[in-house]
């Protein structure tokens, strides 16, 4: 390989890492800023929708972007999605109500579906399996950098500027990433007939949107046991079943189900689903616990999340070296154990535990995510040819995103139901939106001591149910990992 080619690979890698940073920092900054956003815009009962709306659109589009990248090439699809993401980011900053912010997060999520899968696929194209295992350490360092800078930037913005800038900070970084990919990535010409599975794409988007809406809004906009609920659920399942039927007969399917016949890919994708649930449970509600129950400022709440994203790249770097030697099962099993340990620590956390306990628990979750995600991505990309690499990578990302969305719905429902149950049991005429008063120091000062204690106790107890649910999914993840065949990384390179 010539020095010029190696230089271009390095510059492409830097551009891809910058794009991944934009996606990664979005989670840490917004999670840190959410208490301040909720305090200004109100509507704590819609808190989970800020995450769910973004995740819904990024989830239903990720498979489509992955397939389009295989058909039209990585660059044009990457540019289209990232442009939509940046437009959505700009609009989010102009929100004046929770409903408006939810709408703009939908637009942002529509573009966000392209970032992680296509960036990871580009790396899969320009590096071999053995190189990928090592390069994952660099990619995962993005999480460490975003973890350190994201909460700090988010906390400083909330404290000294305005929460709107947590969305606008994405714009210059995204433009730099696009420029790097445009100038330095040169793709091979696609020498095959272009076939777009429009019917499959439409069925996938409609069925998943309906299912995710049922998950998120069930129990709020309509009762779970109601006519609307049953119609929505049956319609979504029917359309998804039709999607599977269509895909099995499509000439060039949006989702090539043949890759799922590989047991390593099958169980890796299932574990990605359950770890996605865990990830959203921790990242969404840990700042709420630290801010509302421990009475810490936003910047401290952000640093507790930093620990998770520092553990992630450290573990990922180690996994890259261990994977070639020991195989997917051993590395992912160690990750599953770490997830269980971190979840147990969260279960035993309370208001007097302090931020260090929260950070330590978060670190173990990060280690588990780093070990599992790295081993799965490297294995999956090594098991398929280039013309299916985009779809295979996107399928894994889809499962994690789907887990994020399902998790946001589950944890939102668990938290709201627990809070309302406690208020009813205590005979208090409170709603979930009363929790808004715990989100900042200024709002807490306006609440009487007795009411403040009642609200904090209720939030503490309710979040314990959230962490018990996180533990349940950590155990399920470990059990699924036990089904992964033992052995070395599957290699199928044709770069």
VOGURO-86811 format. One record per residue (C-alpha): residue in one letter; x, y, z. Coordinates in Angstrom, 3 decimals. Layout:
BEGIN
+------+----------+----------+----------+
: rest :        u :        v :        w :
+------+----------+----------+----------+
:    a :        X :        Y :        Z :
...
+------+----------+----------+----------+
//
This chain:
BEGIN
+------+----------+----------+----------+
: rest :        u :        v :        w :
+------+----------+----------+----------+
:    x :    0.000 :    0.000 :    0.000 :
:    x :    1.457 :    3.372 :   -1.027 :
:    x :    2.040 :    6.172 :    1.426 :
:    x :   -0.536 :    8.328 :   -0.417 :
:    x :   -3.238 :    5.644 :   -0.128 :
:    x :   -2.453 :    5.147 :    3.558 :
:    x :   -2.688 :    8.919 :    4.117 :
:    x :   -6.106 :    9.001 :    2.445 :
:    x :   -7.282 :    6.074 :    4.593 :
:    x :   -6.174 :    7.950 :    7.696 :
:    x :   -7.955 :   11.144 :    6.617 :
:    x :  -11.143 :    9.199 :    5.849 :
:    x :  -10.914 :    7.551 :    9.269 :
:    x :  -10.576 :   10.976 :   10.930 :
:    x :  -13.619 :   12.288 :    9.018 :
:    x :  -15.632 :    9.189 :    9.927 :
:    x :  -14.637 :    9.509 :   13.588 :
:    x :  -15.757 :   13.148 :   13.530 :
:    x :  -19.150 :   12.110 :   12.137 :
:    x :  -19.436 :    9.448 :   14.828 :
:    x :  -18.492 :   12.056 :   17.427 :
:    x :  -21.406 :   14.226 :   16.281 :
:    x :  -23.774 :   11.281 :   16.836 :
:    x :  -22.177 :   10.225 :   20.118 :
:    x :  -21.973 :   13.692 :   21.653 :
:    x :  -25.640 :   14.263 :   20.818 :
:    x :  -26.632 :   11.664 :   23.438 :
:    x :  -24.408 :   12.953 :   26.253 :
:    x :  -25.121 :   16.650 :   25.680 :
:    x :  -28.906 :   16.294 :   25.366 :
:    x :  -29.155 :   13.930 :   28.363 :
:    x :  -27.203 :   16.423 :   30.477 :
:    x :  -29.314 :   19.359 :   29.304 :
:    x :  -32.714 :   17.641 :   29.582 :
:    x :  -33.423 :   18.657 :   33.195 :
:    x :  -32.923 :   22.327 :   32.211 :
:    x :  -34.977 :   21.882 :   29.033 :
:    x :  -37.820 :   20.267 :   30.998 :
:    x :  -37.675 :   23.038 :   33.593 :
:    x :  -38.029 :   25.744 :   30.899 :
:    x :  -40.439 :   24.076 :   28.473 :
:    x :  -42.377 :   22.019 :   31.054 :
:    x :  -44.116 :   18.753 :   30.209 :
:    x :  -42.105 :   16.223 :   32.251 :
:    x :  -44.726 :   13.612 :   31.278 :
:    x :  -43.383 :   13.981 :   27.700 :
:    x :  -39.771 :   13.665 :   28.882 :
:    x :  -39.274 :   10.239 :   27.297 :
:    x :  -40.610 :   11.505 :   23.937 :
:    x :  -37.565 :   13.758 :   23.502 :
:    x :  -35.518 :   10.575 :   23.270 :
:    x :  -38.204 :    8.378 :   21.705 :
:    x :  -38.995 :   10.702 :   18.775 :
:    x :  -35.313 :   10.885 :   17.838 :
:    x :  -34.810 :    7.157 :   18.274 :
:    x :  -38.012 :    6.246 :   16.423 :
:    x :  -36.935 :    7.911 :   13.179 :
:    x :  -33.283 :    6.861 :   13.422 :
:    x :  -34.437 :    3.274 :   14.043 :
:    x :  -36.873 :    2.991 :   11.140 :
:    x :  -34.394 :    4.587 :    8.692 :
:    x :  -31.163 :    2.812 :    9.637 :
:    x :  -31.914 :   -0.350 :    7.615 :
:    x :  -32.982 :    1.735 :    4.629 :
:    x :  -29.796 :    3.819 :    4.734 :
:    x :  -27.691 :    0.661 :    5.035 :
:    x :  -29.305 :   -0.867 :    1.965 :
:    x :  -29.139 :    2.366 :   -0.049 :
:    x :  -25.435 :    2.592 :    0.767 :
:    x :  -24.946 :   -0.861 :   -0.788 :
:    x :  -26.914 :    0.205 :   -3.885 :
:    x :  -25.757 :    3.802 :   -4.518 :
:    x :  -22.496 :    3.954 :   -2.572 :
:    x :  -21.570 :    5.216 :    0.886 :
:    x :  -20.855 :    8.879 :    0.053 :
:    x :  -24.175 :   10.134 :   -1.407 :
:    x :  -26.245 :    8.386 :    1.273 :
:    x :  -23.922 :    9.659 :    4.011 :
:    x :  -24.208 :   13.264 :    2.735 :
:    x :  -28.006 :   13.115 :    2.462 :
:    x :  -28.557 :   11.747 :    5.975 :
:    x :  -26.043 :   14.026 :    7.688 :
:    x :  -27.548 :   17.096 :    5.967 :
:    x :  -31.022 :   16.230 :    7.312 :
:    x :  -29.489 :   15.635 :   10.763 :
:    x :  -27.857 :   19.086 :   10.806 :
:    x :  -31.060 :   20.813 :    9.640 :
:    x :  -32.936 :   19.061 :   12.446 :
:    x :  -30.276 :   20.136 :   14.949 :
:    x :  -30.666 :   23.791 :   13.933 :
:    x :  -34.467 :   23.598 :   14.230 :
:    x :  -34.288 :   21.942 :   17.694 :
:    x :  -32.544 :   25.036 :   19.036 :
:    x :  -35.489 :   27.216 :   18.002 :
:    x :  -38.068 :   25.153 :   19.923 :
:    x :  -40.395 :   27.092 :   22.208 :
:    x :  -42.430 :   24.160 :   23.514 :
:    x :  -41.907 :   20.484 :   24.297 :
:    x :  -44.173 :   19.526 :   21.387 :
:    x :  -42.117 :   21.607 :   18.944 :
:    x :  -38.883 :   20.084 :   20.221 :
:    x :  -40.328 :   16.581 :   19.772 :
:    x :  -41.230 :   17.395 :   16.147 :
:    x :  -37.754 :   18.724 :   15.348 :
:    x :  -36.155 :   15.745 :   17.069 :
:    x :  -38.104 :   13.564 :   14.600 :
:    x :  -36.423 :   15.429 :   11.724 :
:    x :  -33.045 :   15.161 :   13.439 :
:    x :  -33.568 :   11.431 :   13.962 :
:    x :  -34.507 :   10.943 :   10.304 :
:    x :  -30.996 :   12.018 :    9.376 :
:    x :  -29.267 :   10.431 :   12.365 :
:    x :  -30.059 :    6.943 :   11.072 :
:    x :  -27.238 :    7.356 :    8.554 :
:    x :  -24.382 :    8.357 :   10.869 :
:    x :  -23.336 :    5.277 :   12.829 :
:    x :  -24.064 :    2.471 :   10.311 :
:    x :  -22.582 :    4.186 :    7.249 :
:    x :  -19.565 :    5.513 :    9.141 :
:    x :  -18.893 :    2.016 :   10.494 :
:    x :  -19.454 :    0.478 :    7.043 :
:    x :  -16.933 :    2.866 :    5.465 :
:    x :  -14.338 :    1.663 :    7.970 :
:    x :  -15.285 :   -1.922 :    7.139 :
:    x :  -14.623 :   -1.172 :    3.461 :
:    x :  -11.160 :    0.337 :    3.822 :
:    x :   -9.728 :   -2.003 :    6.490 :
:    x :   -9.360 :   -5.795 :    6.670 :
:    x :  -10.874 :   -7.921 :    9.473 :
:    x :   -7.656 :   -7.967 :   11.510 :
:    x :   -7.171 :   -4.220 :   11.019 :
:    x :  -10.810 :   -3.599 :   11.956 :
:    x :  -10.371 :   -5.341 :   15.292 :
:    x :   -7.583 :   -2.898 :   16.132 :
:    x :   -9.171 :    0.173 :   14.532 :
:    x :  -12.295 :   -0.312 :   16.680 :
:    x :  -10.229 :    1.056 :   19.540 :
:    x :   -9.872 :    4.328 :   17.639 :
:    x :  -13.544 :    4.378 :   16.722 :
:    x :  -14.588 :    3.711 :   20.289 :
:    x :  -12.274 :    6.451 :   21.540 :
:    x :  -14.922 :    8.708 :   20.018 :
:    x :  -17.188 :    7.697 :   22.905 :
:    x :  -14.495 :    8.618 :   25.419 :
:    x :  -13.850 :   11.991 :   23.799 :
:    x :  -17.574 :   12.747 :   23.523 :
:    x :  -18.047 :   11.536 :   27.091 :
:    x :  -15.444 :   13.925 :   28.472 :
:    x :  -16.293 :   16.887 :   26.240 :
:    x :  -20.057 :   16.326 :   25.861 :
:    x :  -21.130 :   16.601 :   29.509 :
:    x :  -18.621 :   19.396 :   30.131 :
:    x :  -19.812 :   21.368 :   27.102 :
:    x :  -23.445 :   20.553 :   27.894 :
:    x :  -23.077 :   21.521 :   31.557 :
:    x :  -21.278 :   24.776 :   30.728 :
:    x :  -23.838 :   25.655 :   28.051 :
:    x :  -26.733 :   25.048 :   30.447 :
:    x :  -25.043 :   26.942 :   33.271 :
:    x :  -23.600 :   29.942 :   31.397 :
:    x :  -25.389 :   30.194 :   28.053 :
:    x :  -28.612 :   28.588 :   26.802 :
:    x :  -29.629 :   24.947 :   26.248 :
:    x :  -30.331 :   25.752 :   22.570 :
:    x :  -26.602 :   25.603 :   21.842 :
:    x :  -26.423 :   21.906 :   22.777 :
:    x :  -28.088 :   21.290 :   19.402 :
:    x :  -26.280 :   23.967 :   17.388 :
:    x :  -22.809 :   22.729 :   18.359 :
:    x :  -23.355 :   19.789 :   15.961 :
:    x :  -23.405 :   21.960 :   12.835 :
:    x :  -19.733 :   22.966 :   12.291 :
:    x :  -18.509 :   19.495 :   13.260 :
:    x :  -20.924 :   17.780 :   10.882 :
:    x :  -19.848 :   20.022 :    7.994 :
:    x :  -16.173 :   19.181 :    8.633 :
:    x :  -16.965 :   15.446 :    8.594 :
:    x :  -18.812 :   15.794 :    5.283 :
:    x :  -15.883 :   17.691 :    3.747 :
:    x :  -13.396 :   14.998 :    4.814 :
:    x :  -15.436 :   12.153 :    3.321 :
:    x :  -16.114 :   14.137 :    0.133 :
:    x :  -12.462 :   14.887 :   -0.629 :
:    x :  -10.691 :   11.738 :    0.551 :
:    x :  -13.045 :    8.746 :    0.176 :
:    x :  -12.912 :    7.181 :   -3.295 :
:    x :  -15.381 :    4.329 :   -3.768 :
:    x :  -15.201 :    1.582 :   -6.398 :
:    x :  -17.739 :    1.906 :   -9.199 :
:    x :  -20.821 :   -0.228 :   -8.597 :
:    x :  -20.948 :   -2.776 :  -11.409 :
:    x :  -24.399 :   -4.238 :  -10.848 :
:    x :  -28.011 :   -3.571 :  -11.603 :
:    x :  -29.625 :   -1.096 :   -9.225 :
:    x :  -32.756 :   -2.479 :   -7.600 :
:    x :  -34.578 :   -0.510 :   -4.916 :
:    x :  -36.976 :   -2.403 :   -2.669 :
:    x :  -39.472 :    0.466 :   -2.306 :
:    x :  -42.306 :   -1.801 :   -1.161 :
:    x :  -40.147 :   -3.319 :    1.589 :
:    x :  -38.887 :    0.105 :    2.720 :
:    x :  -42.441 :    1.501 :    2.943 :
:    x :  -43.756 :   -1.514 :    4.876 :
:    x :  -40.807 :   -1.377 :    7.260 :
:    x :  -41.224 :    2.328 :    8.041 :
:    x :  -45.006 :    2.185 :    8.545 :
:    x :  -45.011 :   -1.026 :   10.617 :
:    x :  -42.152 :    0.030 :   12.899 :
:    x :  -43.506 :    3.561 :   13.323 :
:    x :  -46.860 :    2.139 :   14.412 :
:    x :  -45.262 :   -0.364 :   16.797 :
:    x :  -42.945 :    2.226 :   18.348 :
:    x :  -45.807 :    4.721 :   18.719 :
:    x :  -47.795 :    2.016 :   20.523 :
:    x :  -44.854 :    1.358 :   22.844 :
:    x :  -44.252 :    5.021 :   23.663 :
:    x :  -47.799 :    6.426 :   23.848 :
:    x :  -49.602 :    3.387 :   25.258 :
:    x :  -50.817 :    4.264 :   28.746 :
:    x :  -50.588 :    8.007 :   28.015 :
:    x :  -52.546 :    9.009 :   24.888 :
:    x :  -54.601 :    5.811 :   25.062 :
:    x :  -55.027 :    2.901 :   27.462 :
:    x :  -53.062 :   -0.281 :   26.829 :
:    x :  -56.286 :   -2.301 :   27.029 :
:    x :  -58.373 :   -0.269 :   24.581 :
:    x :  -59.717 :   -0.528 :   21.064 :
:    x :  -57.184 :    2.016 :   19.741 :
:    x :  -54.348 :    0.068 :   21.331 :
:    x :  -55.406 :   -3.293 :   19.879 :
:    x :  -56.032 :   -1.881 :   16.385 :
:    x :  -52.635 :   -0.140 :   16.337 :
:    x :  -50.799 :   -3.229 :   17.601 :
:    x :  -52.535 :   -5.687 :   15.238 :
:    x :  -52.022 :   -3.361 :   12.261 :
:    x :  -48.310 :   -2.918 :   13.046 :
:    x :  -47.706 :   -6.652 :   13.494 :
:    x :  -49.651 :   -7.460 :   10.303 :
:    x :  -47.658 :   -4.944 :    8.258 :
:    x :  -44.364 :   -6.219 :    9.678 :
:    x :  -45.381 :   -9.799 :    8.831 :
:    x :  -46.160 :   -8.607 :    5.304 :
:    x :  -42.713 :   -6.938 :    5.211 :
:    x :  -41.050 :  -10.292 :    6.020 :
:    x :  -43.169 :  -12.018 :    3.340 :
:    x :  -42.184 :   -9.401 :    0.729 :
:    x :  -38.496 :   -9.453 :    1.689 :
:    x :  -38.207 :  -13.219 :    1.274 :
:    x :  -39.414 :  -12.883 :   -2.308 :
:    x :  -37.709 :   -9.610 :   -3.282 :
:    x :  -34.975 :   -9.650 :   -5.927 :
:    x :  -32.748 :   -7.391 :   -3.821 :
:    x :  -34.346 :   -7.215 :   -0.338 :
:    x :  -34.025 :   -4.301 :    2.061 :
:    x :  -33.235 :   -6.841 :    4.793 :
:    x :  -31.302 :   -9.906 :    3.529 :
:    x :  -32.568 :  -12.493 :    6.009 :
:    x :  -29.988 :  -15.007 :    4.790 :
:    x :  -27.316 :  -13.340 :    6.954 :
:    x :  -29.394 :  -14.104 :   10.077 :
:    x :  -28.889 :  -17.843 :    9.482 :
:    x :  -25.363 :  -17.439 :   10.824 :
:    x :  -25.823 :  -18.182 :   14.588 :
:    x :  -23.139 :  -15.694 :   15.632 :
:    x :  -24.863 :  -12.884 :   13.706 :
:    x :  -28.296 :  -13.986 :   14.959 :
:    x :  -27.398 :  -13.922 :   18.664 :
:    x :  -25.148 :  -10.876 :   18.264 :
:    x :  -28.127 :   -8.948 :   16.899 :
:    x :  -30.432 :  -10.163 :   19.694 :
:    x :  -27.902 :   -9.091 :   22.335 :
:    x :  -27.560 :   -5.731 :   20.582 :
:    x :  -31.317 :   -5.318 :   21.086 :
:    x :  -31.157 :   -6.002 :   24.845 :
:    x :  -28.011 :   -3.912 :   25.390 :
:    x :  -29.725 :   -1.077 :   23.512 :
:    x :  -32.477 :   -1.193 :   26.137 :
:    x :  -29.863 :   -1.056 :   28.912 :
:    x :  -28.014 :    1.849 :   27.299 :
:    x :  -31.055 :    4.113 :   27.021 :
:    x :  -32.144 :    3.294 :   30.579 :
:    x :  -28.831 :    4.444 :   31.997 :
:    x :  -28.147 :    7.427 :   29.717 :
:    x :  -31.696 :    8.842 :   29.916 :
:    x :  -32.387 :    8.584 :   33.638 :
:    x :  -29.014 :    8.724 :   35.397 :
:    x :  -28.854 :   12.565 :   35.058 :
:    x :  -32.411 :   12.705 :   36.411 :
:    x :  -31.391 :   10.673 :   39.477 :
:    x :  -28.203 :   12.633 :   40.123 :
:    x :  -29.923 :   16.008 :   39.617 :
:    x :  -33.329 :   15.344 :   41.173 :
:    x :  -32.498 :   12.919 :   44.003 :
:    x :  -28.836 :   13.670 :   44.799 :
:    x :  -29.349 :   17.443 :   44.196 :
:    x :  -26.205 :   17.754 :   42.095 :
:    x :  -25.766 :   20.358 :   39.298 :
:    x :  -26.063 :   19.418 :   35.623 :
:    x :  -22.302 :   19.310 :   35.118 :
:    x :  -21.885 :   16.652 :   37.870 :
:    x :  -24.759 :   14.651 :   36.393 :
:    x :  -22.935 :   14.779 :   33.082 :
:    x :  -19.724 :   13.447 :   34.594 :
:    x :  -21.520 :   10.371 :   35.932 :
:    x :  -22.377 :    9.549 :   32.308 :
:    x :  -18.781 :   10.315 :   31.333 :
:    x :  -17.661 :    7.268 :   33.297 :
:    x :  -19.761 :    5.003 :   31.077 :
:    x :  -18.342 :    6.406 :   27.880 :
:    x :  -14.781 :    6.249 :   29.201 :
:    x :  -15.228 :    2.573 :   30.090 :
:    x :  -16.592 :    1.928 :   26.584 :
:    x :  -13.459 :    2.856 :   24.521 :
:    x :  -11.066 :    1.307 :   27.045 :
:    x :  -12.918 :   -2.004 :   26.845 :
:    x :  -13.296 :   -1.702 :   23.080 :
:    x :   -9.545 :   -1.234 :   22.609 :
:    x :   -8.868 :   -4.321 :   24.708 :
:    x :  -11.577 :   -6.255 :   22.859 :
:    x :   -9.971 :   -5.480 :   19.512 :
:    x :   -6.813 :   -7.343 :   20.592 :
:    x :   -8.584 :  -10.178 :   22.441 :
:    x :  -11.082 :  -10.882 :   19.668 :
:    x :   -8.570 :  -12.302 :   17.187 :
:    x :   -7.045 :  -14.506 :   19.887 :
:    x :  -10.061 :  -15.747 :   21.852 :
:    x :  -13.093 :  -15.262 :   19.589 :
:    x :  -16.480 :  -13.593 :   19.844 :
:    x :  -17.954 :  -15.739 :   22.618 :
:    x :  -15.257 :  -15.132 :   25.243 :
:    x :  -15.042 :  -11.369 :   24.690 :
:    x :  -18.810 :  -10.851 :   24.604 :
:    x :  -19.320 :  -13.074 :   27.683 :
:    x :  -16.924 :  -10.865 :   29.669 :
:    x :  -18.961 :   -7.891 :   28.469 :
:    x :  -22.211 :   -9.510 :   29.580 :
:    x :  -20.809 :  -10.073 :   33.087 :
:    x :  -19.780 :   -6.417 :   33.293 :
:    x :  -23.303 :   -5.323 :   32.335 :
:    x :  -24.788 :   -7.427 :   35.150 :
:    x :  -22.301 :   -6.011 :   37.695 :
:    x :  -23.019 :   -2.413 :   36.643 :
:    x :  -26.791 :   -2.991 :   36.779 :
:    x :  -26.555 :   -4.503 :   40.273 :
:    x :  -24.636 :   -1.443 :   41.469 :
:    x :  -27.406 :    0.794 :   40.122 :
:    x :  -30.045 :   -1.268 :   41.935 :
:    x :  -28.271 :   -0.700 :   45.261 :
:    x :  -27.742 :    3.038 :   44.627 :
:    x :  -29.778 :    5.563 :   46.638 :
:    x :  -29.901 :    9.296 :   47.249 :
:    x :  -27.079 :    9.214 :   49.797 :
:    x :  -24.746 :    7.060 :   47.684 :
:    x :  -23.169 :   10.067 :   46.011 :
:    x :  -22.110 :   10.774 :   42.414 :
:    x :  -19.002 :    8.554 :   42.645 :
:    x :  -21.189 :    5.477 :   43.168 :
:    x :  -23.240 :    6.486 :   40.120 :
:    x :  -20.084 :    7.007 :   38.056 :
:    x :  -18.590 :    3.669 :   39.154 :
:    x :  -21.798 :    1.840 :   38.189 :
:    x :  -21.862 :    3.698 :   34.885 :
:    x :  -18.258 :    2.673 :   34.171 :
:    x :  -19.115 :   -1.054 :   34.381 :
:    x :  -21.997 :   -0.553 :   31.936 :
:    x :  -19.559 :    1.168 :   29.563 :
:    x :  -17.090 :   -1.719 :   29.802 :
:    x :  -19.874 :   -4.179 :   28.978 :
:    x :  -21.021 :   -2.117 :   25.994 :
:    x :  -17.460 :   -1.779 :   24.679 :
:    x :  -16.695 :   -5.496 :   24.846 :
:    x :  -19.966 :   -6.644 :   23.276 :
:    x :  -20.378 :   -3.993 :   20.551 :
:    x :  -16.805 :   -4.304 :   19.294 :
:    x :  -16.843 :   -8.084 :   19.080 :
:    x :  -20.210 :   -8.065 :   17.298 :
:    x :  -19.403 :   -5.404 :   14.666 :
:    x :  -16.013 :   -6.896 :   13.756 :
:    x :  -17.466 :  -10.406 :   13.512 :
:    x :  -20.471 :   -9.380 :   11.423 :
:    x :  -18.427 :   -7.306 :    8.957 :
:    x :  -15.974 :  -10.168 :    8.541 :
:    x :  -18.763 :  -12.650 :    7.834 :
:    x :  -20.285 :  -10.954 :    4.759 :
:    x :  -19.145 :   -9.663 :    1.365 :
:    x :  -18.774 :   -5.961 :    0.581 :
:    x :  -22.064 :   -5.760 :   -1.328 :
:    x :  -23.920 :   -6.845 :    1.824 :
:    x :  -21.720 :   -5.155 :    4.396 :
:    x :  -23.854 :   -1.997 :    4.572 :
:    x :  -27.052 :   -3.978 :    5.155 :
:    x :  -25.407 :   -6.330 :    7.682 :
:    x :  -23.851 :   -3.457 :    9.666 :
:    x :  -27.126 :   -1.528 :    9.543 :
:    x :  -29.047 :   -4.581 :   10.800 :
:    x :  -26.880 :   -4.695 :   13.921 :
:    x :  -27.202 :   -0.936 :   14.436 :
:    x :  -30.951 :   -1.256 :   13.856 :
:    x :  -31.289 :   -3.821 :   16.627 :
:    x :  -29.457 :   -1.582 :   19.099 :
:    x :  -31.500 :    1.459 :   18.038 :
:    x :  -34.689 :   -0.568 :   18.272 :
:    x :  -33.615 :   -1.584 :   21.776 :
:    x :  -33.045 :    2.095 :   22.583 :
:    x :  -36.544 :    2.969 :   21.414 :
:    x :  -38.222 :    0.047 :   23.155 :
:    x :  -36.235 :    0.859 :   26.286 :
:    x :  -37.256 :    4.527 :   26.228 :
:    x :  -40.903 :    3.436 :   26.052 :
:    x :  -40.538 :    0.778 :   28.767 :
:    x :  -38.636 :    2.966 :   31.205 :
:    x :  -40.885 :    5.962 :   30.593 :
:    x :  -43.931 :    3.807 :   31.335 :
:    x :  -42.300 :    2.234 :   34.420 :
:    x :  -41.249 :    5.600 :   35.855 :
:    x :  -44.558 :    7.382 :   35.222 :
:    x :  -46.674 :    4.476 :   36.514 :
:    x :  -44.571 :    4.177 :   39.673 :
:    x :  -44.722 :    7.912 :   40.395 :
:    x :  -48.511 :    8.056 :   39.949 :
:    x :  -48.926 :    4.943 :   42.115 :
:    x :  -46.899 :    6.493 :   44.948 :
:    x :  -48.784 :    9.797 :   44.736 :
:    x :  -52.128 :    7.960 :   44.816 :
:    x :  -51.030 :    5.759 :   47.721 :
:    x :  -49.965 :    8.835 :   49.706 :
:    x :  -53.231 :   10.594 :   48.877 :
:    x :  -51.432 :   13.434 :   47.097 :
:    x :  -52.936 :   15.427 :   44.238 :
:    x :  -49.672 :   15.440 :   42.284 :
:    x :  -48.932 :   14.637 :   38.648 :
:    x :  -45.766 :   13.458 :   36.943 :
:    x :  -45.086 :   17.051 :   35.876 :
:    x :  -44.514 :   17.993 :   39.536 :
:    x :  -41.115 :   16.301 :   39.147 :
:    x :  -40.083 :   19.316 :   37.018 :
:    x :  -39.484 :   21.207 :   40.271 :
:    x :  -36.600 :   18.856 :   41.185 :
:    x :  -34.605 :   19.425 :   38.007 :
:    x :  -32.687 :   22.617 :   38.925 :
:    x :  -31.442 :   24.247 :   42.123 :
:    x :  -33.570 :   27.340 :   41.464 :
:    x :  -36.778 :   25.319 :   41.058 :
:    x :  -36.023 :   23.254 :   44.201 :
:    x :  -35.679 :   26.437 :   46.248 :
:    x :  -39.244 :   27.386 :   45.334 :
:    x :  -40.643 :   24.134 :   46.757 :
:    x :  -41.391 :   23.685 :   50.453 :
:    x :  -39.158 :   21.328 :   52.433 :
:    x :  -41.933 :   18.773 :   53.035 :
:    x :  -43.060 :   18.690 :   49.388 :
:    x :  -39.447 :   18.482 :   48.229 :
:    x :  -38.825 :   15.439 :   50.436 :
:    x :  -41.991 :   13.715 :   49.196 :
:    x :  -41.107 :   14.301 :   45.543 :
:    x :  -37.499 :   13.165 :   45.973 :
:    x :  -38.552 :   10.009 :   47.807 :
:    x :  -41.088 :    9.235 :   45.071 :
:    x :  -38.513 :    9.813 :   42.312 :
:    x :  -35.908 :    7.695 :   44.133 :
:    x :  -38.332 :    4.783 :   44.566 :
:    x :  -39.569 :    5.013 :   40.984 :
:    x :  -36.066 :    5.068 :   39.514 :
:    x :  -35.248 :    1.945 :   41.529 :
:    x :  -37.866 :    0.148 :   39.414 :
:    x :  -36.140 :    1.509 :   36.312 :
:    x :  -32.802 :    0.064 :   37.478 :
:    x :  -34.376 :   -3.282 :   38.354 :
:    x :  -35.654 :   -3.414 :   34.780 :
:    x :  -32.128 :   -2.573 :   33.548 :
:    x :  -30.809 :   -5.510 :   35.609 :
:    x :  -33.407 :   -7.834 :   34.067 :
:    x :  -32.229 :   -6.966 :   30.551 :
:    x :  -28.577 :   -7.375 :   31.590 :
:    x :  -29.337 :  -10.931 :   32.742 :
:    x :  -31.203 :  -11.659 :   29.485 :
:    x :  -28.179 :  -10.358 :   27.552 :
:    x :  -25.851 :  -12.706 :   29.392 :
:    x :  -28.135 :  -15.696 :   28.767 :
:    x :  -28.273 :  -14.909 :   25.045 :
:    x :  -24.472 :  -14.588 :   24.877 :
:    x :  -24.217 :  -18.133 :   26.240 :
:    x :  -25.861 :  -19.308 :   22.972 :
:    x :  -23.125 :  -17.798 :   20.773 :
:    x :  -20.935 :  -20.562 :   19.271 :
:    x :  -17.400 :  -20.672 :   20.638 :
:    x :  -14.568 :  -20.065 :   18.193 :
:    x :  -12.458 :  -17.530 :   16.346 :
:    x :  -13.646 :  -14.546 :   14.324 :
:    x :  -15.253 :  -15.493 :   11.006 :
:    x :  -13.282 :  -13.954 :    8.127 :
:    x :  -14.738 :  -13.244 :    4.702 :
:    x :  -12.654 :  -10.333 :    3.435 :
:    x :  -12.851 :   -9.241 :   -0.167 :
:    x :  -11.603 :   -5.660 :    0.096 :
+------+----------+----------+----------+
//
